[in-house]
Amino acid sequence: MKDKIEYLLKDDSMPKMVLLNGEWGSGKTFWIENNLLTDDEYLYLSLNGLGSIDDFYSNLISKYFLNKNIKVEDSSSFLDGLQNILGNFNQENKGLISGLVSGFKGAAVAKAISSIKNRIIVLDDVERIVKPNLAKEIIGVCQSLSEKNDKLKFIFVTNVNELKFENTHTLIEKNFSGTVKFEINEDDFFQIVKENIADIATYGVEVLNKLELRNIRILKRAKSKYLSLIAEIEKDNSTDNLDVLKGRKSLFKDVVSIYYMQMDIGFDIDKIKSQARDMVTESQPNLPEIESTILVDHIVSSKSLEFEDVLKSYYPVKVLTFDLLLSRGAKVLTEIDEAQIYEYLQSLESIITNEENPELLRWFYAVDVICELDKYKFIEELAWIPTTESSLVESILKNYLPNVFDTSAPMSGRRGYRTGQFYSEELNQKFESVLDELKEVKQREKIKYLEGEILKGWTSDLDSMVYKEYRAASLFSLFQNSNKFVQALTEHWSIQQVNLFRNFVEDRYKVNFNNSSLIEELSFLVNIKKGLFEYTQQKCGLKIGFLNQLIESLNLIINTMENSQKD
């Protein structure tokens, strides 16, 4: 498709404008982002919500000079931003921007528009312009611009069937060199499926193939809901003893199926519920069957959800192989017979009863596994455990706790072991040290991953995650290398990402600073400011203005933190 578009744009005998036509949700914007916008020659601009030709001019100018979209009500902040960075322009452009700041209309706009060169501008969502005459006016303006500047070309992205012109066919014939039919290939489509759901990617493809679903917008909405659900459901170790993989598969299938029935077929809430297994009515043939009705109200009617109910309906109890029972590992044994369970129990019994010098963690795990198997009714009885009125864990510890631990029976009324459960302080400390070590390993792995993602660029998703999980805790002091951070920020991050990070740090370190954990980040911030200052002294340009604003923010934060330490 890209080759065909560029071939049509090179034809000097035709208007330098191409129409990319595709159905709603077919993946046009995704394809553009991954196939066109990777090239610096292309600029992307959404026309959704424009109310006037001045709105179009404002957005086109801001996109070219600042690579950002603005709304007409945001124009004052846009102009303020231009004013702040005037010093980074040469004299010719400085005069142009000053003209925009002093009067964002008339000759200044005309001069700005005429300076836009050497670009292929992608204009998306043409059909979403409310006023048909405005859409026609924009098409006319773009054709005029392309005629005056042979290095300025336009791609209009739309669904032709939704255009609101009186004579669409004539308008297209007159203004465009040709129409390219958009059709996303299966590789691109399934790449969208696999992003963020790597552990069930193959199963996800199977679900979509069974539904014959190829609508990108439905898929993205379903994926977003699925990811938010598992983030909430699987937090705080709520799935420790459950089959996470099976639960995720079942959850993904139902979320996609519900959106498919609602948005593609047009079913109402009762019709969707009729496809659930927990409904009395029979499932209709050739329609997706869902596990339960509990998600339907949440998705279709935006009602709150009890996540405990989701766990019960979608996440089965897991049975693990023996080796992984001891390490609370990942591989799930989904089919098991009684003979295998008996063999597991014998192995666990051997660990608990016969080892004179057991390794602490291995012994604890064996006790824990026995308790879990009993808790979920995988075993009928344990003949080697003396009959007693005490709980299972009490009986095991009373009779088989190795002498090397030197402890009396644990507190009663508890199932399984928990921090502080044992009367012996020595045993409690040993057990807690094991847990602390495991937590530290996981935390180090998470910090290393997070640092790698941040070096790629400060995105809104990262911004949200860091704010939510590390709002009042030291994070940057744990990073390995501030020089790499500066290098990534100056060389790889976009202007938008620099600006987003500046907003983040200004919010993170308030003027009335009193958080001792965040003060640990002081040396990191000092190194970042120093590295940025050295970089900005050697260069000039639009991005330098934003980096200087970040340096000013860091100066204020560092001074505030240093003063708080003196106090």
C-alpha positions in Angstrom: 0.0 0.0 0.0 2.8 2.4 0.8 4.5 1.8 -2.6 1.1 2.4 -4.3 0.5 5.6 -2.4 4.0 7.0 -3.1 3.7 6.0 -6.8 0.5 8.1 -7.1 2.1 11.0 -5.3 5.0 11.1 -7.8 2.7 11.5 -10.8 3.2 15.2 -11.7 0.2 15.1 -14.1 -2.2 14.5 -11.2 -3.0 16.3 -7.9 -0.5 15.5 -5.2 -3.2 14.1 -3.0 -4.2 10.4 -2.4 -7.2 9.0 -0.7 -6.7 6.0 1.6 -10.1 4.3 2.0 -10.9 1.7 4.6 -13.8 0.5 6.8 -14.3 1.6 10.4 -12.0 -0.3 12.7 -10.0 -1.9 9.9 -6.7 -0.7 11.3 -5.9 2.3 9.1 -4.4 4.4 11.9 -2.4 1.5 13.3 -0.9 0.8 9.8 -0.1 4.5 9.4 1.7 4.6 12.7 3.8 1.6 11.9 4.4 2.0 8.2 4.3 5.7 7.4 5.1 7.7 10.5 8.4 5.8 11.0 9.7 8.1 8.1 10.5 11.7 9.1 9.0 12.8 5.8 5.5 12.1 7.0 3.4 14.2 9.4 0.1 13.0 11.0 -2.9 15.2 11.8 -6.3 14.1 13.0 -9.3 16.2 11.7 -11.7 14.9 14.2 -13.6 17.7 15.9 -12.4 20.6 13.8 -15.0 23.4 13.7 -13.4 25.9 11.3 -10.7 26.4 8.8 -8.8 28.5 11.4 -8.7 25.3 13.6 -7.2 23.4 10.7 -4.5 26.1 10.1 -3.7 26.2 13.8 -3.3 22.4 14.0 -1.3 22.2 10.8 1.1 24.9 11.9 1.6 23.5 15.4 2.1 20.0 14.0 4.8 21.2 11.7 6.7 23.4 14.2 6.1 21.5 17.5 4.9 18.1 16.2 1.8 18.2 18.4 -2.0 18.6 17.9 -3.8 21.4 19.7 -7.5 22.2 20.3 -8.7 25.7 19.5 -9.4 26.2 23.2 -5.8 25.4 23.9 -4.4 28.0 21.6 -3.4 30.3 24.4 -1.1 27.7 25.9 0.2 26.9 22.5 1.2 30.5 21.9 2.7 30.7 25.4 4.9 27.7 24.5 6.0 29.4 21.3 6.8 32.6 23.2 9.0 30.6 25.7 11.2 29.1 23.0 11.6 32.2 20.7 15.2 32.4 21.6 16.0 29.1 19.9 14.9 30.2 16.4 17.0 32.0 13.8 16.0 35.5 12.8 13.7 34.5 9.9 11.8 31.9 11.9 11.8 34.1 15.0 10.0 36.8 13.1 7.5 34.2 11.9 6.8 32.9 15.4 6.5 36.4 16.8 3.9 37.2 14.2 1.9 34.1 15.3 2.2 35.1 18.9 1.1 38.7 18.4 -1.8 37.8 16.0 -2.6 34.2 15.2 -4.5 35.1 12.0 -4.2 36.8 8.6 -0.7 37.3 7.1 1.1 35.5 9.9 -0.9 32.4 9.3 -0.4 32.6 5.6 3.4 33.0 6.1 3.5 30.1 8.4 1.5 27.8 6.0 3.7 28.8 3.1 6.8 27.8 5.0 5.6 24.2 5.4 7.7 22.2 2.9 9.1 18.8 2.1 6.4 16.8 3.9 3.8 14.2 3.1 0.9 15.2 5.5 -1.5 12.4 6.5 -4.9 13.8 7.4 -7.0 11.3 9.3 -10.7 11.1 10.2 -12.1 13.2 7.4 -15.5 11.6 7.8 -15.6 12.9 11.5 -15.7 16.5 10.5 -19.2 17.6 11.5 -19.6 20.3 8.8 -19.5 18.9 5.2 -18.6 22.3 3.7 -15.6 22.5 6.1 -14.3 19.1 4.8 -14.6 20.3 1.2 -12.8 23.6 2.1 -9.9 21.7 3.7 -9.6 19.5 0.6 -9.5 22.6 -1.5 -6.9 24.3 0.6 -4.7 21.3 0.6 -4.9 21.0 -3.2 -3.9 24.6 -3.5 -1.0 24.2 -1.2 0.2 21.1 -3.1 0.1 23.0 -6.4 2.1 25.9 -5.0 4.7 23.7 -3.4 5.7 20.6 -5.4 7.3 19.0 -2.2 4.1 19.2 -0.2 1.8 16.2 -0.6 -1.3 15.0 1.2 -2.9 11.6 2.1 -6.5 11.8 3.2 -7.5 8.8 5.4 -11.2 8.0 5.6 -14.1 5.6 5.0 -15.6 6.9 1.8 -19.0 5.4 2.6 -19.3 7.7 5.6 -18.4 11.0 3.8 -21.3 13.5 3.8 -20.8 15.2 0.4 -23.5 15.7 -2.1 -21.4 14.2 -4.9 -18.6 12.2 -3.3 -17.5 10.5 -6.5 -17.1 13.8 -8.5 -15.2 15.4 -5.6 -12.8 12.6 -5.4 -12.2 12.4 -9.1 -11.5 16.1 -9.2 -9.1 16.5 -6.3 -7.3 13.2 -5.9 -4.7 11.4 -8.0 -6.2 8.1 -6.9 -7.8 6.0 -4.2 -5.9 3.2 -2.4 -8.1 0.5 -0.8 -6.9 -0.2 2.7 -6.6 -3.9 3.7 -4.5 -4.9 6.7 -2.7 -8.2 6.2 -3.0 -11.0 8.8 0.6 -10.6 10.1 -0.1 -6.9 11.0 -3.5 -7.8 12.5 -2.2 -10.6 14.7 0.8 -8.5 15.8 -1.8 -6.2 17.4 -3.3 -9.2 19.1 0.1 -10.4 20.5 1.1 -7.0 22.0 0.9 -7.1 25.8 -0.7 -10.6 25.9 2.4 -12.6 25.0 1.6 -15.5 27.4 -1.8 -16.2 25.7 -0.9 -14.8 22.2 -1.5 -18.1 20.4 -4.7 -18.7 22.1 -5.8 -15.1 21.4 -5.3 -15.6 17.7 -7.4 -18.8 17.9 -10.2 -16.9 19.6 -10.3 -14.2 16.9 -10.1 -16.7 14.1 -13.1 -18.6 15.6 -15.1 -15.3 15.7 -13.7 -14.2 12.3 -13.1 -10.9 14.0 -10.8 -8.4 12.1 -12.0 -5.1 13.6 -9.0 -3.3 15.1 -11.1 -0.9 17.3 -13.1 -3.7 18.8 -9.9 -5.7 19.4 -8.1 -2.7 21.0 -11.1 -1.9 23.3 -11.3 -5.6 24.3 -7.6 -5.8 24.9 -7.6 -2.6 27.1 -10.4 -4.0 29.2 -8.7 -7.4 29.5 -5.4 -5.9 30.7 -7.1 -3.6 33.2 -9.1 -6.6 34.6 -6.1 -8.8 35.1 -4.1 -6.0 36.6 -6.8 -5.6 39.2 -7.6 -9.3 39.7 -4.1 -10.6 40.0 -2.7 -7.9 42.3 -1.7 -8.6 46.0 -0.9 -12.3 45.4 -4.7 -13.0 45.0 -3.9 -15.8 42.5 -1.1 -17.6 44.3 -3.0 -20.9 44.4 -4.9 -20.5 41.1 -4.3 -21.4 37.5 -3.4 -18.0 36.1 -2.9 -19.1 32.5 -6.2 -20.8 32.3 -7.9 -17.8 34.0 -6.4 -15.4 31.6 -7.4 -17.4 28.5 -11.0 -17.7 29.8 -11.1 -14.1 30.7 -9.7 -12.9 27.3 -12.2 -15.1 25.4 -15.2 -13.7 27.2 -14.1 -10.0 27.0 -13.5 -10.3 23.3 -16.8 -12.2 22.8 -18.8 -9.6 24.7 -17.4 -6.7 22.8 -17.9 -8.6 19.5 -21.6 -9.3 20.3 -22.2 -5.8 21.4 -20.3 -3.7 18.8 -20.2 -6.0 15.7 -23.5 -7.9 15.9 -25.4 -5.3 17.9 -26.8 -7.5 20.7 -28.4 -5.9 23.7 -27.4 -6.9 27.2 -30.0 -9.6 27.6 -29.1 -11.2 24.3 -25.4 -11.3 25.3 -26.3 -12.8 28.7 -28.3 -15.5 27.0 -25.0 -16.9 25.7 -23.6 -17.5 29.2 -23.2 -21.0 30.6 -24.7 -19.9 33.9 -27.9 -18.9 32.2 -30.8 -21.3 31.9 -31.5 -20.5 28.3 -29.7 -22.5 25.6 -26.8 -21.1 23.7 -27.6 -20.1 20.1 -25.6 -21.9 17.4 -22.8 -20.0 15.6 -22.4 -17.5 18.4 -19.7 -17.3 21.0 -20.5 -19.0 24.3 -19.2 -17.1 27.4 -18.4 -18.6 30.9 -20.5 -16.3 33.0 -22.7 -13.2 33.0 -20.7 -11.3 35.6 -18.6 -9.4 33.0 -21.6 -8.4 30.8 -23.1 -5.8 33.1 -19.6 -4.4 33.7 -18.7 -4.1 30.0 -22.0 -3.2 28.5 -23.5 -1.1 31.3 -20.3 0.2 32.9 -21.3 -1.3 36.3 -18.8 -1.9 39.1 -17.4 -5.4 39.4 -16.6 -7.7 42.4 -13.3 -9.1 41.5 -13.6 -12.0 43.9 -16.5 -13.2 41.8 -14.3 -13.1 38.7 -11.7 -15.2 40.4 -14.2 -17.8 41.3 -15.7 -18.0 37.8 -12.5 -17.8 35.7 -9.5 -18.9 37.7 -9.4 -22.7 38.6 -7.3 -24.0 41.4 -4.0 -25.2 40.1 -2.2 -28.5 40.5 1.6 -28.3 40.0 4.2 -30.9 39.2 6.3 -32.0 42.2 9.5 -30.0 41.4 7.5 -26.9 40.9 5.3 -27.5 44.0 8.5 -27.1 45.9 9.4 -23.8 44.2 5.9 -22.4 43.8 6.8 -22.3 40.1 5.1 -21.6 36.9 4.4 -24.7 34.8 0.9 -26.1 35.4 0.0 -29.7 35.2 -3.6 -29.6 34.0 -4.3 -33.3 33.8 -3.4 -35.6 36.7 -4.4 -39.0 37.9 -4.7 -40.4 41.4 -1.5 -42.4 41.1 0.5 -39.3 40.3 -1.0 -37.4 43.3 -0.1 -40.4 45.5 3.5 -40.2 44.3 3.6 -36.5 45.0 2.4 -37.1 48.5 5.0 -39.7 49.2 7.8 -37.4 48.0 6.4 -34.6 50.3 6.1 -37.0 53.2 9.8 -38.0 52.7 10.9 -34.3 52.8 8.8 -33.5 55.9 9.5 -36.6 58.0 12.8 -38.2 57.1 15.3 -35.5 56.4 17.6 -34.9 59.4 19.1 -31.7 58.1 16.5 -30.2 55.8 17.1 -27.1 53.8 14.9 -24.4 55.4 13.0 -23.2 52.3 12.5 -26.8 50.9 11.0 -28.0 54.2 8.6 -25.0 54.4 7.4 -25.5 50.8 6.7 -29.2 51.4 4.5 -28.3 54.4 2.8 -25.5 52.5 2.0 -27.8 49.5 0.5 -30.5 51.8 -1.8 -27.8 53.3 -2.8 -26.4 49.9 -3.7 -29.9 48.6 -5.8 -30.5 51.6 -7.4 -27.1 51.5 -8.6 -27.6 47.9 -9.7 -31.2 48.6 -7.1 -32.9 46.3 -6.4 -35.4 49.1 -8.7 -37.5 51.2 -6.5 -38.3 54.2 -2.8 -38.4 55.3 -2.3 -41.6 57.3 1.2 -40.6 58.4 -0.1 -37.6 60.2 -1.2 -38.5 63.8 -4.9 -38.1 64.3 -5.5 -34.9 66.3 -8.1 -32.2 66.8 -5.5 -29.6 65.8 -5.3 -28.1 62.4 -3.2 -29.9 59.7 -0.3 -27.5 59.9 -0.2 -27.6 63.7 -0.2 -31.4 63.6 2.7 -31.5 61.1 4.8 -28.9 63.0 4.1 -30.5 66.4 5.2 -34.0 65.2 7.8 -33.3 62.4 9.3 -29.9 62.9 13.1 -30.7 62.9 14.9 -30.3 66.2 17.3 -27.9 64.6 14.6 -25.3 64.5 13.9 -25.8 68.3 10.4 -24.4 68.5 7.1 -25.3 70.1 3.8 -25.6 68.3 2.6 -22.6 66.3 -0.3 -20.4 67.1 -3.6 -22.1 66.7 -6.5 -21.2 64.4 -4.4 -20.6 61.2 -4.2 -22.6 58.0 -0.7 -22.7 56.4 2.2 -20.7 57.7 2.3 -16.9 57.8 4.9 -14.3 59.0 5.1 -14.3 62.7 3.1 -17.5 63.2 5.6 -19.6 65.0 6.4 -19.2 68.7 10.1 -19.6 68.1 11.6 -16.1 67.3 14.5 -17.9 65.6 12.2 -19.7 63.2 10.1 -16.6 62.5 13.3 -14.7 61.7 14.6 -17.4 59.4 11.3 -17.6 57.6 10.9 -13.9 57.2 14.5 -13.6 55.9 13.6 -16.1 53.2 10.5 -14.0 52.2 12.5 -10.8 52.3 15.2 -12.2 50.0 12.6 -13.3 47.5 10.9 -9.9 47.5 14.3 -8.1 47.0 15.1 -10.3 44.0 11.7 -9.6 42.4 12.1 -5.8 43.2 15.5 -5.7 41.6 14.2 -7.4 38.5 11.3 -5.0 38.3 13.6 -1.9 38.7 15.9 -3.2 36.0 13.0 -3.7 33.6 11.5 -0.3 34.4 14.8 1.4 33.9 15.2 -0.2 30.4 11.7 0.9 29.4 12.3 4.5 30.6 15.5 4.7 28.6 13.4 4.0 25.5 11.2 7.1 26.2 9.0 8.6 28.9 5.5 7.5 27.8 2.1 8.3 29.3 1.8 4.6 30.4 5.2 4.8 32.2 4.2 8.1 33.7 1.0 6.6 35.1 2.7 3.4 36.4 5.6 5.2 38.1 3.2 7.7 39.7 0.9 4.9 40.9 3.6 2.5 42.2 6.4 4.8 43.3 4.7 8.0 44.1 6.2 8.2 47.6 9.1 5.8 47.3 12.6 6.2 46.1 12.9 5.0 42.5 15.6 6.9 40.6 18.2 6.4 43.4 18.0 2.7 42.4 18.9 3.3 38.8 22.3 2.1 37.7 23.6 4.9 35.5 22.4 8.5 35.4 24.6 9.1 32.3 22.6 6.7 30.3 19.4 8.5 31.5 20.8 11.8 30.2 21.9 10.3 26.9 18.4 8.7 26.3 16.6 11.9 27.4 18.7 14.2 25.0 19.2 11.9 22.1 16.2 9.5 21.9 13.2 11.1 23.7 10.8 13.3 21.7 9.8 16.8 22.7 6.5 15.5 24.0 8.3 13.0 26.2 10.6 15.6 27.6 7.7 17.8 28.4 5.7 14.9 29.9 8.7 14.1 32.1 9.0 17.7 33.3 5.4 17.7 34.3 6.0 14.4 36.2 9.0 15.6 38.2 7.3 18.9 39.0 4.4 17.0 40.5 6.6 14.3 42.1 8.7 16.8 44.1 6.3 19.4 45.5 7.5 22.8 46.8 6.6 21.9 50.4 9.0 18.9 50.3 9.1 16.6 53.3 9.4 13.0 52.0 12.6 11.4 53.3 12.4 8.5 50.8 12.4 10.9 47.8 15.3 12.9 49.2 17.4 9.8 48.5 16.9 10.7 44.8 18.7 14.0 45.2 22.1 12.9 43.9 20.4 11.4 40.8 18.6 14.6 40.1 21.8 16.6 40.5 23.6 14.4 38.0 20.7 14.7 35.5 20.7 18.5 35.8 24.5 18.6 35.3 24.4 16.3 32.3 21.5 18.3 30.7 23.3 21.6 31.3 26.5 20.4 29.6 24.4 19.1 26.6 22.4 22.3 26.1 25.5 24.5 26.2 26.7 22.9 23.0 23.6 22.8 20.9 20.6 24.9 19.9 17.1 24.1 18.5 13.6 23.6 19.4 14.2 20.7 21.7 16.8 22.7 23.6 14.1 25.1 24.8 12.2 22.2 26.4 15.4 20.8 27.9 16.1 24.2 29.4 12.6 24.3 30.9 13.4 20.9 32.5 16.7 22.2 33.9 14.9 25.1 35.5 12.4 22.8 37.1 15.2 20.5 38.4 17.0 23.6 39.8 14.0 24.5 41.8 13.4 21.0 43.0 17.1 20.5 44.0 17.2 23.8 45.9 14.1 22.8 47.8 15.4 19.4 48.7 18.8 20.8 49.9 17.0 23.4 52.0 14.8 20.7 53.6 17.9 18.8 54.5 19.5 21.9 56.2 16.3 22.4 58.2 
